[in-house]
Amino acid sequence: MKTVIVTGSTSGIGLGIAENFAINGFNVVLNGLGDEKEIETTRARLDTLGAGEVTFHGANMLKPDEIADLVKTTEEKFGAIDILVPNAGIQHVEKIEDFPPAKWDAIIGINLSSAFHLIRAAMPGMKERKFGRVISIASAHGLVASPYKSAYVAAKHGMLGLIKTVALEGAEFGVTANAICPGYVETPLVAGQIADTAKARGMSEEDVVSEVILKAQPTKQFVQVGQIAALALYLASEQAAQITGAALPMDGGWTAQ
Ligand code: NAD
């Protein structure tokens, strides 16, 4: 039975990925911030979905020693880590001259450095067992920029560099590393924004989606969490052994333009 750690899996994309791995019989280690009781309810629900066991570790992605403990605890509990999904991320949108340095540090820390600390700690075990899958959730913003997102765009571009390097270092050890680069993903957070924007601008919700939020996304449709989760599951499989060092857009054509 294989074991996967998904960082930032108490909500959104990470939760969807964790759920899909649980359904498919993996041991899953959840991670993220949030209300303790709600997290336990989620953990218990996921635990019933498949043959594997679902646990939670509350490592703060800004703290390298807690990330090291996440890896150590998982290896002790399940004997091995087979798949890492560095997914935790935050955003801040502001022009660069006003961008708070503390926000820059937090975004680089959570969205990029945490992946380095996670992979660094888990790589020896993966190399030794000659199997490993690193599947990071980057972004279309790992491939192209948008204004006012300096830290996020820098972190996501950095993530692609990290993934390519890990792919080369792991290539002869059965360890692959890839980045999924989603466009706009339909999460509860985005759904709320649609209703608010429609009210504020006096537009229909459909027009808000196509004319405001998804202006850059040619399909004019959101990426679904389940679509990302399906790609992550495939990248974890034996069939995906020769896909490594890749940045895989799932963005409705955004970065084709
Ligand atoms: P989300 O806010 O729903 O989830 C973020 C997760 O990260 C949560 O579980 C949160 O608790 C966790 N997290 C935040 N700070 C943390 C910390 N210090 N330590 C541990 N966990 C922490 O967001 P989401 O939309 O699901 O985003 C997940 C990833 O996907 C992010 O890396 C994001 O950049 C990326 N992404 C999102 C979109 C989108 O449109 N939603 C598009 C492209 C890429």
Boltz pocket constraint, residues with backbone or C-beta under 6 A from the ligand:
constraints:
  - pocket:
      binder: B
      contacts: [[A, 7], [A, 8], [A, 9], [A, 10], [A, 11], [A, 12], [A, 13], [A, 14], [A, 31], [A, 32], [A, 33], [A, 34], [A, 58], [A, 59], [A, 60], [A, 61], [A, 62], [A, 86], [A, 87], [A, 88], [A, 89], [A, 90], [A, 110], [A, 111], [A, 137], [A, 138], [A, 139], [A, 140], [A, 181], [A, 182], [A, 183], [A, 184], [A, 185], [A, 186], [A, 187], [A, 189]]
      max_distance: 6.0
